[in-house]
Amino acid sequence: MKAPALIVVLILAAACCLLPAPARGQDTASLFPDVQGWKFAPPPGSSYFTPDNLWDAIDGAADVFLANGFIELRIGEYTDSTGTDVRVEIYRHSSRANAFGIYSMERNPGYHFIEIGTQGYAEEKVLNFLCGLYYVKISSHTPGPRGLAGMLVIAKAVESALRQDMSWPKPILYFPADGKKQNEEAYLAENFLGYRALAGAYVARYDSGYRMFVIPSASPESVRTMAAAYAQAASGQRVTPQSSSLIEVNDPHNGLVYLRLLNAHLIGILGCPSRDCALAELSLLEERIALFSNRE
């Protein structure tokens, strides 16, 4: 669907009379509010999945969801009098970072992004969005504007029912904006760059071809341990990382990676053409982290 047509549909949908009634109960049904003009029902078969049986719902992708702190999946379906159908899958994760992680893996910067939750996108027969601890996936068999309008109505009702903090995980805001590729930020819960030592990495890509990352940790000591373990695993280097010093790791799989310790953060960059480039870009990142830390 072309962007102008999408905008028209969203405006029309927003003008619809959307009057969710009080949610039914405090369990599964509380996530699927009553919506005027729509009938709710659980899907045939199971509508509730945990880490023990997620493979039954999304066999090919279950491992990725589990790596991102998946807790539970609840599924519901809505239909209206015209036969428009909307399926809702609500994935709850252990943290906003993990929910963002799985969302960032499935979004594409070329999608049509819409204002819902923290961020969402709508394509033909699909509307997905990030909402705090939740990743919500909505679909419809009804094509065209009617299906899209129906998905948006239900998405708005579910968004309201979830009652989440819609802000981005804070490290996403640390990255300097100049030259950053939009909607390509990501969170890697484990094995960043292919190494077990690097877990919980926020990553941003830049037009110049480099990648910058931030890994928050529990303490400066744990950051030093992480940096030393990565250097040892990647290149056999035995380093004793010091705060603010630049560590160069000649990673055979990822090229030259520059690291810096910043309090309880490990920051780094790869793809920079020179040490001076790395120093300049990491200094900008440090300034951003300090700025947001001072606001706390």
C-alpha positions in Angstrom: 0.0 0.0 0.0 1.4 3.4 -0.9 2.1 5.9 1.9 -0.6 8.5 0.9 -3.3 5.8 0.9 -2.1 4.6 4.3 -2.4 8.1 5.8 -6.0 8.4 4.5 -6.9 5.1 6.1 -5.3 6.0 9.4 -7.2 9.3 9.5 -10.5 7.6 8.8 -9.8 4.9 11.4 -8.9 7.4 14.0 -12.3 9.1 13.4 -14.2 5.9 14.0 -16.2 5.7 17.2 -13.9 3.6 19.4 -15.5 3.0 22.8 -13.8 0.1 24.6 -16.0 -1.1 27.5 -14.4 -2.1 30.8 -12.1 -5.1 30.2 -13.5 -8.5 31.1 -11.9 -9.7 34.3 -8.3 -9.4 35.4 -6.7 -12.4 33.5 -6.3 -13.1 29.8 -9.5 -11.2 28.9 -8.2 -8.0 30.4 -5.7 -7.8 27.6 -8.5 -8.0 25.0 -11.0 -5.2 25.7 -14.5 -5.1 24.4 -14.7 -2.9 21.3 -18.0 -1.5 20.1 -19.1 -3.2 16.9 -16.7 -6.1 17.3 -17.1 -9.6 18.6 -14.2 -11.2 20.5 -13.4 -14.9 20.7 -10.3 -17.0 21.5 -8.9 -18.8 18.4 -9.6 -22.5 17.8 -7.1 -24.6 19.8 -4.7 -23.1 22.3 -4.7 -19.3 23.0 -2.0 -19.3 25.7 1.6 -20.3 25.3 4.6 -20.3 27.7 8.4 -21.0 27.2 7.5 -24.7 27.5 5.3 -24.8 24.4 6.0 -21.7 22.4 7.2 -24.0 19.6 3.6 -25.1 19.1 2.7 -21.5 18.1 5.8 -20.2 16.3 8.0 -23.2 15.7 10.6 -21.5 13.5 11.0 -18.4 15.6 10.6 -19.7 19.1 14.3 -19.8 19.9 14.7 -16.1 19.1 11.8 -15.1 21.2 13.1 -17.2 24.1 16.5 -15.6 23.9 14.8 -12.3 24.3 13.2 -13.1 27.7 9.8 -14.4 26.4 7.3 -15.0 29.2 4.0 -15.7 27.7 1.9 -15.3 24.5 -1.9 -14.8 24.5 -4.0 -14.8 21.4 -7.4 -13.5 20.6 -9.6 -12.8 17.5 -12.1 -10.1 16.7 -14.7 -9.9 13.9 -17.2 -7.3 12.9 -20.5 -7.4 11.2 -18.9 -7.0 7.7 -16.8 -10.1 8.2 -13.6 -8.2 8.8 -11.3 -10.4 11.0 -8.5 -9.3 13.2 -6.1 -11.6 15.0 -4.1 -10.3 18.0 -1.0 -12.0 19.4 0.4 -10.4 22.6 3.9 -11.4 23.5 5.0 -10.5 27.0 8.8 -10.3 27.7 10.8 -10.0 30.9 11.9 -6.4 30.2 11.3 -3.4 27.9 14.8 -4.1 26.5 13.9 -7.6 25.5 10.5 -6.6 24.0 12.4 -4.0 22.0 14.9 -6.6 21.0 12.5 -8.9 19.3 10.5 -6.0 17.8 13.8 -4.5 16.3 14.6 -7.9 14.7 11.3 -8.0 12.8 10.9 -4.4 11.7 12.3 -3.1 8.5 13.3 0.6 7.9 11.2 0.6 4.8 8.0 -0.1 6.5 5.2 2.5 7.0 5.6 3.5 10.6 2.6 4.7 12.6 2.0 6.4 16.0 1.0 3.6 18.3 2.6 2.2 21.4 6.3 3.1 21.5 6.4 2.5 17.8 4.5 0.5 15.2 4.2 -0.2 11.6 1.4 -1.2 9.2 1.6 -3.1 6.0 -0.9 -5.1 4.0 -2.7 -7.4 6.4 -0.2 -6.8 9.2 0.1 -4.2 12.0 2.8 -4.8 14.7 3.8 -2.5 17.5 6.1 -2.3 20.6 4.3 -1.4 23.8 6.5 -1.5 27.0 7.0 -5.1 28.0 4.8 -6.3 25.1 5.3 -7.0 21.5 1.9 -7.0 19.8 1.4 -8.6 16.4 -1.9 -8.0 14.6 -3.0 -9.5 11.3 -6.1 -9.8 9.2 -7.3 -11.8 6.2 -9.3 -8.8 5.0 -7.2 -6.9 2.3 -7.0 -3.3 1.6 -8.2 -0.2 3.5 -11.0 -2.1 5.3 -8.6 -4.6 6.8 -6.1 -1.9 7.8 -8.8 0.2 9.4 -10.0 -2.7 11.4 -6.5 -3.6 12.6 -5.9 0.0 13.7 -9.2 0.1 15.7 -8.3 -3.1 17.6 -4.7 -2.1 18.0 -5.7 1.2 19.7 -8.0 -0.7 22.1 -5.3 -3.2 23.0 -2.7 -0.5 23.4 -5.0 1.2 25.9 -5.7 -2.0 27.8 -2.0 -2.8 28.2 -1.3 0.4 30.2 2.4 0.5 29.5 5.2 3.0 29.7 5.6 4.0 26.0 9.1 5.4 26.2 12.1 3.9 24.5 14.6 2.0 26.5 17.0 4.8 27.6 20.2 3.5 25.9 18.4 4.0 22.5 18.5 7.7 23.2 22.2 7.8 23.9 23.3 7.4 20.3 24.3 10.6 18.5 21.6 11.5 15.9 23.9 12.9 13.2 24.2 10.3 10.4 22.3 7.6 12.3 20.2 5.3 10.2 16.6 5.7 11.3 14.6 2.7 12.6 17.7 0.4 12.4 18.6 0.5 16.1 18.6 -2.9 17.7 19.0 -4.8 21.0 21.0 -8.0 21.1 20.2 -9.9 24.4 23.1 -12.3 23.9 26.1 -13.2 21.7 26.7 -9.7 20.3 29.3 -9.9 17.5 29.2 -13.7 18.1 30.6 -13.7 21.6 29.0 -14.9 24.8 30.9 -12.3 26.8 28.9 -9.5 25.1 25.3 -9.6 26.2 22.6 -6.9 26.3 24.0 -4.7 23.6 22.2 -1.7 22.1 23.4 -1.1 18.6 23.0 1.8 16.0 24.1 1.9 12.4 25.5 5.0 10.7 25.6 6.3 7.2 29.4 6.2 7.2 29.3 2.4 7.6 30.2 2.0 11.2 28.2 0.5 14.1 28.2 2.0 17.6 27.1 0.1 20.6 26.3 0.5 24.3 26.2 -2.4 26.8 24.8 -1.3 30.2 26.0 -3.4 33.1 25.6 -3.7 36.9 28.9 -2.1 37.9 32.2 -0.8 36.6 33.8 -4.0 37.8 31.4 -6.1 35.6 32.2 -3.9 32.6 35.9 -4.5 33.1 35.3 -8.2 33.3 33.2 -8.1 30.1 35.8 -6.2 28.1 38.6 -8.4 29.2 36.6 -11.6 28.4 35.8 -10.3 24.9 39.4 -9.3 24.1 40.6 -12.7 25.3 38.0 -14.6 23.3 38.3 -12.6 20.1 42.1 -12.2 19.8 43.8 -13.8 22.7 44.7 -10.4 24.2 45.1 -10.2 27.9 44.1 -6.7 28.9 43.4 -4.9 32.1 40.8 -2.3 31.0 41.0 1.1 32.6 38.2 3.7 32.6 38.2 6.0 29.6 41.2 4.3 28.0 40.7 3.1 24.4 41.0 -0.6 23.9 41.7 -1.9 20.4 40.6 -5.5 19.7 41.6 -7.1 16.4 38.6 -9.3 16.0 39.1 -11.9 13.2 35.4 -12.0 12.6 34.4 -8.3 12.9 37.6 -6.4 12.1 39.1 -3.8 14.4 36.8 -3.1 17.4 37.4 -0.1 19.7 36.1 -0.2 23.3 35.8 2.2 26.1 34.7 1.8 29.7 32.3 4.4 31.0 31.2 3.8 34.5 28.7 0.9 34.3 28.7 1.0 30.5 30.8 -0.7 27.9 30.8 1.4 24.7 32.3 0.6 21.4 32.5 1.1 17.7 33.4 -1.0 14.7 33.8 -0.1 11.0 35.6 3.2 11.8 38.5 3.8 9.3 40.9 5.1 11.9 41.7 5.4 15.6 41.0 9.1 15.4 37.5 8.4 13.9 36.8 6.0 16.8 38.0 8.5 19.4 35.8 11.2 18.0 32.6 9.2 17.7 33.0 7.5 21.1 33.5 11.0 22.7 30.2 12.1 21.2 28.6 8.9 22.7 30.1 9.6 26.1 28.7 13.1 26.0 25.2 11.8 25.3 25.4 9.3 28.1 26.6 11.9 30.5 23.8 14.3 29.4 21.1 11.7 30.1 22.7 10.6 33.4 22.6 14.2 34.7 18.9 14.3 34.0 18.2 11.4 36.4 
